[in-house]
Amino acid sequence: MIIYPKDYDDVAEEWQYFYIAFSTIRIILFLYFGIINSVQYVYEVASPKLTRSFTRQTVYLMCALMSLTRAAAFIMKTYKQVSPDYESTKVNQLQFDIAYDVLIIVGTYSVLIQWIAIGAFWMSTFYVYFGSRGDRVQKVTYRIKVLVRSTVVTLTVWVGVVIILTIAIPAKANLTSLVYNAIYLLAVLLIGCGFTYHGYILTRALKRDMQRHSKPPKIIAVSFRKTSSLVKVLGIITVVALSRSIIFGLVIEDSFAGVAIGDSIAMVVEISQMSAVMLTISLGSFMPFVMFKRAFTSLTDDEVNVMHQASVFNCLESVASKKMFSSIKLDSNISSGGSSIDEYHTDNTTSRSNSPITTTTTTTTTTTSSSGIDSITIIDSPPPPPNTSSSSTTIIDSPNLTFTSTLSSPYSELEIQVVSTLAIENNNNQNNQNNNSNNNNLIHNPNNNNNNNNNNNNNNNNNNLEPVYINIFATNINILITSTTTTITTIAKFFNCETFYDKLTEKAKIEWDQRTVSMLHALLVTPLAFKIAYKSYGQDELMYMDPLVHYTLVIGGGYFMWDLYESISKPHISGKTMILHAIAGFVAINYVNLTHGSPVYKSFCAKMLIYELSTIPLNLKSFIQVVNSKSKYYDWSLLAFAISFLLVRDVWGIWVTLRMCYQSLTRYQEIPIDKNIVLMLEAVITIALNLNWGSLLFKKLVQKLTGTTPPRRNTSNLPIVEEIKEKVH
């Protein structure tokens, strides 16, 4: 949906920055996902453990969230147009507009998350299904490589153009809207065609596979029929969405009726997209929006594990209704259409026994340093034959956060510098000088207080725009780095733990990987948080700002975004409470970066990363437990974790949080109401989590010191999923 405020030039300057930032962020996210999708298509990156169970839960939840936020935003816009009291005060108007766009952003992010989940499922099932048998999905010809590399270069240039124009062009409604509309339409066109083409390739592969057998399994036939229908429906919806954007964004003049009709059509288009996807992934049993909770309870753990096991062979319909799994046995034979999955897999293997089997691997090399992120390199392997060159994509993030993308081929060598933050540092230095001069003037002339405050606010507004873009790029790069397994194995080799790491089970390796990333994050942000706490002592805790605060929030934002993905995608490893913890951290760090009311709560949020001090001994304890659980350092690390957790999180953390809540209530007129609400919710969640974990830890500590052991859990009624897991392993 293309949104733009009424009377754009008349609203406050911070509102204009907020609008421009939202527009740019939205385009960047679209293009970013397109780049990732293209890279995965070329290098055939697959995760064989993804199933459709989590995809369906995500789609239903995001669909309900989008529907509620869009409905609330529509009610607010209607009230704004028809209510005679809306223009009463300027402050209320600004807060009202910001609240409206917050709802729009939440709804937009819901749609993006949903599409990322669907795209991840398509790619994972696509490559797992055909790659597990040694087949190539499609021969990677020179034409395809040129197409994908050109797409990557084009999207990267678009991102740079959007950011440079947004920073360089003054905030004027006509020019900014024109640039945004043009680039937005091109982005939607390219991404929509990419989705449709990817679905077409999957449908064609399924159809070709069905034609090889006289009686293909029913589960494959259903997948083909549903996927082909989904591609057709989404293709039609994409055309409708583009037509709506062109007509109501560029042709029809701005009016209440035109905007209302355009927004209504956009909402119907988005709901239609999600409805088509939900019909596809729910085997035809469509669930209403208000009953999305059923998606979390409609499957049992044993069914999910059986489906996971079958997906290693050729089960594309990874999540199905209970009817289709009525004949499941522990040997994972799924009777369907007169042919079992095992028989079908055997037939496929036999029919292609005479054809050469080619495999492709992907190597990801990552380098990090104490000053920040250095590089990410994705290299296609095995090595190319003579007279050819390999394809690589390098993303560099230097200490001054300059984002560069380099693509090399035998025909071209491009290096595109997208944005540099030297101007931001200069602006920050100038802002500090203005603050110092204002303080000196205040000593000689107290009457200048109001004027100085206004100047400082204007300077803050002018400088608040740039960090938003740096946050997006640095955060995304941080996610790419922390999600690579090559980094984990390299660290394990460095500490001579590779032998122990190789002997771990798959679940234990995932836990080791997660704790390694967590340890890197804790070692990096803890000293920064302590320095921020020291520098901000005696300052205004609500409004204190320093460049170090911004960089700390960038690192923390990337980590919590990765942590949120890991917690939701692997709840059986992280635990359900960690999902709530990841959501709280992700929302807190990213919400304070919104420019309205900035820099309120930024230093407080960065300072609270001192919590990660207790993470260091916790991860050490886990590593020592794998290497040598009888070591004396194991008990010492356990004791250090217990003491640091209770002191930092349950004593210091609760006291600082409650004090900040009290200050925000006494100065509520200076703070946007939505940020106050988020602070209160975050305070309740974090205090509840820390008290819960602290009580459990205290009980464990008492049992350890007193030598008592808790009663053993009754294991006589373990679910059948344990038996399935044993057979799978």
C-alpha positions in Angstrom: 0.0 0.0 0.0 1.4 3.4 -1.0 0.7 5.8 1.9 1.4 9.5 2.1 0.1 12.0 4.7 -2.3 14.8 3.9 -0.8 18.2 4.0 2.7 16.8 4.0 4.5 20.1 4.0 2.5 21.4 7.0 3.4 18.6 9.5 6.3 18.6 11.9 9.8 17.9 10.4 10.2 14.7 12.5 7.0 13.4 10.9 8.5 14.0 7.5 11.6 12.1 8.4 9.5 9.2 9.8 7.6 9.0 6.6 10.7 9.0 4.4 12.4 6.4 6.6 9.3 4.1 6.4 9.2 4.4 2.6 12.9 3.6 2.2 12.9 0.7 4.7 9.9 -0.9 3.0 11.6 -0.8 -0.4 14.9 -2.1 1.1 13.2 -5.1 2.6 11.5 -6.0 -0.6 14.8 -5.7 -2.5 16.7 -7.5 0.2 14.5 -10.5 0.0 14.7 -10.5 -3.7 18.5 -10.6 -3.5 18.5 -13.5 -1.0 16.0 -15.3 -3.2 18.2 -14.9 -6.3 21.4 -16.0 -4.5 19.7 -19.1 -3.1 18.4 -20.0 -6.5 21.8 -19.9 -8.1 23.8 -21.6 -5.3 21.0 -24.1 -4.3 21.2 -23.3 -0.6 18.8 -25.6 1.2 17.9 -26.4 4.8 16.6 -30.0 4.9 15.1 -29.6 8.4 12.4 -27.0 7.4 8.9 -28.4 7.3 5.6 -26.9 6.6 4.4 -27.0 10.2 6.1 -23.8 11.2 5.2 -22.1 7.9 1.5 -22.6 8.5 1.7 -21.3 12.0 3.5 -18.2 10.8 1.1 -17.5 8.0 -2.0 -17.7 10.2 -0.5 -15.6 12.9 0.8 -12.9 10.5 -2.5 -12.9 8.6 -4.4 -12.2 11.8 -2.0 -9.5 12.8 -2.1 -7.8 9.4 -5.9 -7.9 9.4 -6.2 -6.3 12.8 -3.7 -3.6 12.2 -5.1 -2.7 8.8 -8.6 -2.5 10.2 -7.5 -0.3 13.0 -5.6 2.0 10.6 -8.6 2.2 8.3 -10.8 3.3 11.3 -8.2 5.9 12.3 -8.0 7.3 8.8 -11.8 7.5 8.6 -12.0 9.3 11.9 -9.3 11.7 10.7 -11.4 12.7 7.7 -14.9 12.9 9.2 -14.2 14.1 12.8 -14.4 17.9 13.4 -12.3 17.7 16.5 -9.2 16.3 14.7 -7.7 19.7 13.9 -8.0 20.9 17.5 -4.3 20.6 18.5 -1.1 20.2 16.5 0.4 17.7 19.1 -2.6 15.4 18.9 -2.4 15.5 15.1 1.2 14.5 15.0 0.8 11.7 17.6 -2.3 10.5 15.7 -0.4 10.3 12.4 2.5 8.5 13.9 0.2 5.9 15.6 -1.5 5.4 12.2 1.8 4.7 10.5 3.0 2.4 13.2 -0.1 0.3 12.5 0.7 0.4 8.8 4.3 -0.7 9.4 3.3 -3.6 11.6 0.8 -4.8 9.0 3.4 -4.4 6.2 6.0 -6.3 8.2 3.4 -9.1 8.8 3.0 -9.5 5.1 6.8 -9.5 4.5 7.3 -12.1 7.2 4.6 -14.2 5.7 6.1 -14.1 2.3 9.6 -14.8 3.6 8.2 -17.9 5.3 6.4 -19.1 2.1 9.5 -18.4 0.0 11.7 -20.3 2.5 9.4 -23.3 2.3 9.3 -23.3 -1.4 13.0 -23.2 -1.7 13.7 -25.7 1.0 11.2 -28.3 -0.2 12.3 -27.7 -3.8 16.0 -28.3 -3.2 15.5 -31.0 -0.5 13.1 -33.0 -2.7 15.3 -33.1 -5.8 18.7 -32.4 -4.2 18.4 -35.4 -1.8 18.4 -37.7 -4.8 21.4 -36.2 -6.4 19.4 -34.4 -9.1 19.9 -30.9 -10.3 16.8 -28.9 -10.1 17.7 -27.0 -13.3 20.9 -26.9 -15.2 22.8 -23.8 -14.1 23.6 -22.4 -17.6 25.6 -19.3 -18.4 22.4 -17.5 -19.2 20.9 -18.2 -15.7 24.1 -17.0 -14.0 24.1 -13.7 -16.0 20.4 -13.2 -15.2 20.8 -13.7 -11.5 24.0 -11.6 -11.3 22.4 -8.9 -13.2 19.4 -9.0 -10.8 21.7 -8.7 -7.8 23.5 -5.8 -9.3 20.3 -4.1 -10.3 18.7 -4.5 -6.9 21.9 -3.2 -5.2 21.9 -0.1 -7.4 18.2 0.5 -6.7 18.9 0.4 -2.9 21.7 2.9 -3.3 19.6 5.2 -5.5 16.8 5.2 -3.0 19.0 6.0 -0.1 21.1 8.6 -1.9 18.0 10.4 -3.2 16.2 10.3 0.1 19.2 11.8 1.9 20.1 14.3 -0.8 16.7 15.6 -1.9 14.9 18.0 0.5 11.7 16.7 2.0 9.2 17.9 -0.5 6.0 16.1 -1.1 5.8 16.0 -4.9 9.3 15.0 -5.7 9.7 12.5 -2.9 6.3 10.8 -3.7 7.2 10.6 -7.3 10.6 8.9 -6.7 9.0 6.6 -4.1 6.1 5.6 -6.4 8.3 4.9 -9.4 10.8 2.8 -7.5 8.2 1.0 -5.5 6.3 0.0 -8.7 9.5 -1.3 -10.3 10.4 -3.2 -7.1 6.9 -4.8 -6.8 7.0 -5.8 -10.5 10.4 -7.4 -10.3 9.8 -9.2 -7.0 6.3 -10.3 -8.1 7.7 -11.8 -11.3 10.4 -13.5 -9.3 7.9 -15.2 -7.0 5.8 -16.2 -10.0 8.7 -17.6 -11.9 10.0 -19.5 -9.0 6.6 -21.1 -8.4 6.4 -21.9 -12.1 9.8 -23.8 -12.0 8.6 -25.8 -9.0 5.3 -26.6 -10.7 7.0 -27.8 -13.8 9.5 -29.9 -11.9 6.6 -31.6 -10.0 4.7 -32.2 -13.2 7.8 -33.8 -14.8 8.3 -36.0 -11.8 4.7 -37.1 -11.9 4.9 -38.2 -15.5 7.7 -40.7 -14.8 5.3 -43.0 -12.9 2.0 -44.5 -13.8 0.7 -44.2 -10.3 2.4 -41.3 -8.5 1.7 -41.0 -4.8 -1.3 -38.9 -3.9 0.7 -36.6 -1.8 2.8 -35.6 -4.8 -0.3 -35.1 -7.0 -1.8 -32.9 -4.3 1.3 -30.8 -4.1 1.4 -30.3 -7.9 -2.3 -29.4 -8.1 -2.1 -26.9 -5.2 1.2 -25.4 -6.2 0.1 -24.8 -9.8 -3.1 -23.2 -8.6 -1.2 -21.0 -6.1 1.1 -19.8 -8.9 -1.9 -18.8 -11.1 -3.7 -17.1 -8.3 -0.7 -15.1 -7.2 0.1 -14.1 -10.8 -3.4 -12.7 -11.1 -3.2 -10.9 -7.8 0.1 -9.4 -8.7 -1.4 -7.9 -11.9 -4.3 -6.5 -9.8 -1.9 -5.0 -7.2 0.2 -3.3 -9.9 -2.9 -1.9 -11.6 -4.2 -0.6 -8.4 -0.9 1.1 -7.5 -0.7 2.7 -10.9 -4.3 3.9 -11.0 -4.6 5.2 -7.4 -1.0 6.2 -7.0 -0.3 8.1 -10.2 -3.6 8.7 -12.1 -6.4 9.5 -9.7 -6.0 12.7 -7.8 -5.6 12.7 -4.0 -9.0 12.8 -2.3 -10.7 11.1 0.6 -12.8 8.9 -1.6 -9.9 8.0 -3.9 -7.5 7.2 -1.0 -10.2 5.2 0.8 -11.0 3.1 -2.2 -7.4 2.5 -3.0 -6.6 1.5 0.5 -9.6 -0.9 0.5 -8.5 -2.5 -2.7 -4.9 -2.9 -1.3 -6.2 -4.6 1.8 -8.4 -7.0 -0.2 -5.3 -7.8 -2.4 -3.2 -8.5 0.6 -5.9 -10.7 2.3 -6.4 -12.5 -1.0 -2.7 -13.3 -1.2 -2.6 -14.8 2.3 -5.9 -16.6 1.7 -4.5 -18.3 -1.4 -1.4 -19.3 0.5 -3.4 -20.6 3.5 -5.6 -22.7 1.3 -2.5 -24.2 -0.2 -0.8 -25.1 3.0 -3.9 -26.4 4.9 -4.9 -29.1 2.4 -8.1 -27.3 1.5 -9.4 -26.8 5.0 -9.5 -23.0 5.2 -9.4 -21.6 8.7 -10.9 -18.2 9.5 -8.6 -15.4 10.6 -10.0 -15.4 14.2 -9.3 -19.1 14.6 -5.6 -19.0 13.7 -4.8 -20.6 17.1 -5.9 -23.9 15.7 -2.8 -23.9 13.5 -0.7 -24.3 16.7 -2.8 -27.2 18.1 -3.9 -29.1 15.0 -0.7 -31.2 14.8 1.0 -33.4 17.3 4.7 -33.8 17.8 4.7 -37.4 16.5 3.1 -36.3 13.2 5.6 -33.5 12.7 8.5 -35.8 13.3 7.1 -38.5 10.9 6.6 -35.8 8.3 10.1 -34.5 8.8 11.4 -38.0 8.3 9.5 -38.5 5.2 10.5 -35.2 3.8 14.1 -36.4 3.6 12.9 -38.7 0.8 10.4 -36.9 -1.3 7.5 -35.8 0.9 6.6 -32.3 -0.4 3.4 -32.1 1.6 5.3 -31.7 4.9 2.3 -30.7 6.9 -1.0 -32.4 6.3 -4.3 -33.1 8.1 -4.6 -36.0 10.5 -6.6 -37.9 7.9 -3.7 -38.5 5.6 -1.6 -39.8 8.4 -4.0 -42.4 9.7 -1.9 -45.2 8.2 1.4 -44.0 9.5 3.7 -46.8 10.9 6.9 -46.5 12.7 8.8 -47.7 9.6 7.7 -44.4 8.0 5.8 -46.1 5.1 3.0 -43.8 4.0 0.4 -45.6 2.0 -0.9 -43.2 -0.6 -2.3 -44.0 -4.0 -1.2 -47.6 -4.0 2.4 -46.8 -3.6 4.4 -46.1 -0.4 6.9 -43.4 0.0 9.7 -45.9 0.3 8.7 -47.7 -2.8 8.4 -44.4 -4.7 11.8 -43.4 -3.6 13.3 -46.7 -4.7 11.6 -46.4 -8.1 13.1 -43.0 -8.6 16.5 -44.1 -7.6 16.4 -47.1 -9.9 15.0 -45.2 -12.9 18.0 -42.9 -12.8 20.7 -45.3 -11.8 22.4 -45.0 -15.2 22.5 -41.2 -15.2 25.5 -39.4 -13.6 24.7 -37.9 -10.2 26.0 -34.4 -9.7 26.0 -32.5 -6.4 26.7 -29.0 -5.6 28.0 -27.7 -2.3 28.1 -24.2 -0.9 30.8 -22.7 1.2 30.3 -19.6 3.2 33.4 -17.8 4.6 32.9 -15.2 7.3 35.4 -12.9 9.0 34.7 -10.8 12.0 36.8 -8.4 14.1 36.5 -6.4 17.2 35.8 -3.2 15.2 32.8 -4.7 13.4 31.9 -6.8 10.5 34.5 -7.3 7.8 33.2 -9.5 5.1 30.9 -12.2 4.0 31.8 -14.3 1.0 29.6 -16.9 -0.6 31.5 -19.1 -3.1 30.0 -21.6 -5.4 31.9 -24.9 -5.3 33.3 -27.3 -6.5 36.1 -25.3 -8.2 35.4 -24.3 -11.8 37.2 -25.9 -14.6 40.1 -24.0 -16.3 39.4 -20.8 -18.3 36.3 -20.1 -16.2 35.8 -18.1 -13.1 33.9 -18.7 -9.9 31.0 -16.6 -8.8 31.3 -14.7 -5.5 29.3 -12.2 -3.7 31.1 -10.1 -1.1 29.4 -7.7 1.3 31.8 -5.5 3.3 30.9 -3.6 6.4 33.9 -1.5 7.6 34.1 0.3 10.9 32.5 3.4 9.4 29.6 1.1 8.1 30.2 1.6 4.4 28.2 -1.0 2.5 29.8 -2.3 -0.6 28.8 -5.1 -3.0 31.3 -6.6 -5.5 30.4 -9.1 -8.2 33.1 -10.6 -10.4 32.8 -12.6 -13.6 35.0 -13.1 -16.8 33.0 -10.3 -18.4 32.5 -7.6 -15.8 33.8 -6.4 -12.5 31.6 -4.0 -10.6 32.0 -2.3 -7.3 29.1 -0.2 -6.1 29.4 1.9 -3.0 25.9 2.5 -1.7 26.2 4.8 1.2 28.8 6.3 3.5 28.3 7.5 7.0 31.1 10.1 7.2 28.5 12.8 6.9 26.6 11.4 9.8 29.7 11.5 12.0 30.3 15.1 10.9 26.7 16.0 11.8 27.0 14.3 15.2 30.2 16.3 15.9 28.5 19.5 14.8 25.5 18.7 17.0 27.8 18.2 20.0 29.5 21.5 19.3 26.1 23.2 19.2 25.1 21.6 22.5 28.3 22.9 24.1 27.8 26.4 22.8 24.2 26.4 23.9 25.3 25.4 27.4 27.8 28.3 27.6 25.1 30.8 26.4 22.8 29.5 29.0 25.2 30.4 31.8 25.4 34.0 30.7 21.8 34.4 29.6 19.2 32.1 31.2 16.5 33.5 29.0 18.0 31.7 26.0 16.9 28.3 27.4 13.9 27.9 25.2 15.6 28.9 22.0 18.5 26.6 22.7 16.2 23.7 23.3 14.5 24.4 20.0 17.8 24.5 18.2 18.9 21.2 19.8 15.6 19.6 18.8 16.0 20.7 15.2 19.6 19.3 15.1 18.4 16.0 16.6 15.7 15.8 14.0 18.1 16.5 11.2 20.5 13.8 12.4 17.9 11.2 13.3 17.2 10.3 9.6 20.6 8.7 8.7 21.0 6.1 11.4 17.8 4.4 10.3 19.4 3.3 7.1 22.6 2.2 8.7 20.6 0.2 11.2 18.9 -1.7 8.3 22.1 -2.5 6.5 24.3 -3.3 9.5 21.5 -5.4 11.1 21.0 -7.4 8.0 24.7 -8.0 7.5 24.9 -9.0 11.2 22.2 -11.6 10.6 24.0 -13.1 7.6 27.2 -13.4 9.6 25.7 -14.9 12.7 23.7 -17.5 10.7 26.7 -19.1 9.1 28.0 -22.4 10.3 31.4 -21.9 8.9 32.1 -19.3 11.6 31.1 -21.8 14.2 33.4 -24.6 13.0 36.2 -22.1 12.6 35.9 -21.0 16.2 35.7 -24.7 17.3 38.9 -25.4 15.4 40.6 -22.4 17.0 39.9 -23.6 20.5 40.8 -27.3 19.6 37.2 -28.4 20.2 36.6 -29.6 16.6 36.8 -33.3 17.7 34.2 -32.8 20.4 32.0 -30.8 18.0 32.0 -33.5 15.3 30.8 -36.1 17.8 27.8 -34.2 18.8 24.3 -35.1 17.6 22.5 -32.7 15.2 20.5 -31.2 18.1 23.6 -30.7 20.2 25.4 -29.1 17.3 22.6 -26.6 16.8 22.7 -25.8 20.5 26.5 -25.4 20.3 26.1 -23.1 17.3 23.5 -20.9 19.0 25.7 -20.6 22.1 28.7 -19.6 20.0 26.8 -16.8 18.4 25.4 -15.8 21.8 28.9 -15.8 23.3 30.3 -13.6 20.5 27.4 -11.1 21.0 27.8 -11.0 24.8 31.6 -10.5 24.6 31.1 -7.6 22.2 28.1 -5.7 23.7 28.8 -6.1 27.4 31.8 -3.8 27.6 30.1 -1.3 25.4 27.0 -1.4 27.6 29.2 -0.8 30.7 30.9 2.1 29.0 27.5 3.6 28.2 26.4 3.2 31.8 29.5 5.0 33.0 29.3 7.9 30.5 25.6 8.4 31.1 25.9 8.5 34.9 24.5 11.8 36.1 23.0 12.7 32.7 19.4 12.7 31.6 18.6 9.0 31.4 15.7 9.5 29.1 17.3 11.7 26.5 21.1 10.9 26.7 22.6 10.1 23.3 26.1 9.2 22.2 27.4 7.6 19.0 28.4 4.6 21.0 24.8 4.1 21.9 23.8 3.9 18.2 26.5 1.3 17.4 25.6 -0.8 20.3 22.0 -0.9 19.3 23.0 -1.8 15.8 24.9 -4.9 17.1 22.1 -5.8 19.5 19.4 -5.4 16.9 21.1 -7.8 14.5 21.6 -10.4 17.2 18.0 -10.3 18.5 16.7 -10.5 14.9 18.8 -13.6 14.5 17.7 -14.9 17.9 14.1 -14.3 17.1 14.4 -16.4 13.9 16.3 -19.2 15.7 13.8 -19.3 18.6 10.7 -19.4 16.4 12.1 -21.9 13.9 13.6 -24.2 16.5 11.3 -24.0 19.6 12.1 -27.6 20.6 15.7 -26.5 21.2 15.4 -23.0 22.5 12.2 -23.4 24.5 9.0 -21.4 24.3 10.1 -18.8 26.9 13.0 -17.9 24.7 10.6 -16.9 22.0 9.1 -14.3 24.3 12.6 -13.2 25.3 13.7 -12.8 21.7 10.5 -10.8 20.8 11.0 -8.5 23.8 14.7 -7.8 22.8 13.9 -7.4 19.1 11.0 -5.0 19.7 12.8 -3.0 22.4 16.0 -2.3 20.4 14.3 -1.7 17.0 11.4 0.4 18.4 13.7 2.9 20.1 15.3 3.5 16.7 12.1 5.0 15.3 12.8 8.7 14.9 9.7 10.1 16.6 10.7 11.2 20.1 14.3 10.2 19.5 16.6 9.8 21.4 14.2 8.8 24.2 15.1 5.4 25.8 18.0 4.8 23.5 20.7 4.9 26.1 18.5 3.0 28.6 18.0 0.2 26.0 21.7 0.0 25.2 22.6 0.1 28.9 20.3 -2.9 29.6 22.5 -5.0 27.4 24.6 -5.4 30.6 22.2 -8.3 31.0 24.5 -10.2 28.6 27.1 -10.4 31.4 25.4 -13.5 32.8 25.3 -15.0 29.3 29.1 -15.4 29.3 29.4 -17.9 32.2 26.3 -19.7 31.0 27.8 -20.4 27.6 31.1 -21.3 29.2 29.3 -23.9 31.4 27.7 -25.4 28.3 31.0 -25.6 26.4 32.8 -27.2 29.4 30.0 -29.7 29.9 30.6 -31.0 26.3 34.4 -31.0 26.6 34.9 -32.2 30.2 31.9 -32.1 32.5 34.1 -33.2 35.5 36.3 -30.2 35.2 36.6 -27.9 38.2 35.8 -25.0 35.9 32.4 -26.4 35.3 31.3 -25.8 38.9 33.0 -22.4 38.9 31.3 -21.3 35.7 27.9 -22.5 37.1 28.4 -20.5 40.3 29.5 -17.4 38.3 26.4 -17.7 36.1 24.1 -18.0 39.1 25.6 -15.0 40.9 25.8 -12.8 37.8 22.2 -13.6 36.8 20.7 -12.9 40.2 22.7 -9.7 40.7 22.5 -8.3 37.2 19.1 -9.3 36.0 17.0 -9.7 39.2 18.5 -7.0 41.4 20.1 -4.3 39.3 18.0 -4.9 36.2 14.6 -4.7 38.0 15.7 -1.6 40.0 16.8 0.3 36.9 13.7 -0.7 34.9 11.3 0.4 37.6 13.2 3.7 38.0 13.0 4.3 34.3 9.2 3.6 34.3 8.8 6.1 37.1 10.7 8.8 35.3 8.7 8.2 32.1 5.4 8.5 34.0 6.5 11.8 35.6 7.6 13.2 32.2 5.0 11.6 30.0 4.3 14.9 28.1 7.8 14.8 26.6 7.5 11.2 25.3 5.4 9.8 22.5 2.6 7.7 24.0 3.3 4.7 21.9 6.9 4.5 23.2 5.7 4.8 26.8 3.3 1.9 26.1 6.1 -0.2 24.6 8.3 0.5 27.6 5.7 -0.6 30.1 5.0 -3.8 28.2 8.7 -4.5 27.9 9.2 -3.9 31.6 6.5 -6.3 32.5 7.8 -9.0 30.2 11.4 -8.8 31.1 10.8 -8.6 34.9 8.5 -11.6 34.7 10.9 -13.6 32.7 13.9 -12.7 34.9 12.0 -13.5 38.1 10.8 -16.8 36.7 14.3 -17.8 35.6 15.8 -16.4 38.7 13.6 -18.5 40.9 14.4 -21.7 39.0 18.1 -20.8 39.1 17.9 -20.1 42.9 16.3 -23.5 43.5 19.0 -25.3 41.4 21.7 -23.4 43.3 20.3 -24.4 46.7 20.0 -28.0 45.5 23.7 -27.9 44.4 24.9 -26.4 47.6 22.9 -28.6 49.9 23.5 -31.8 47.9 19.8 -32.5 47.5 18.4 -33.8 44.2 14.9 -33.1 42.8 12.5 -36.0 42.3 13.0 -37.9 39.0 10.5 -37.3 36.3 8.2 -40.2 35.4 9.2 -41.4 32.0 6.7 -44.2 31.6 4.3 -42.2 29.6 6.7 -40.6 27.0 4.9 -39.9 23.7 5.5 -42.0 20.7 7.6 -39.2 19.2 10.6 -40.5 21.2 10.4 -43.8 19.5 10.2 -42.1 16.2 13.2 -40.0 17.0 15.2 -43.1 17.8 14.3 -44.7 14.5 15.1 -41.5 12.6 18.6 -41.3 14.2 
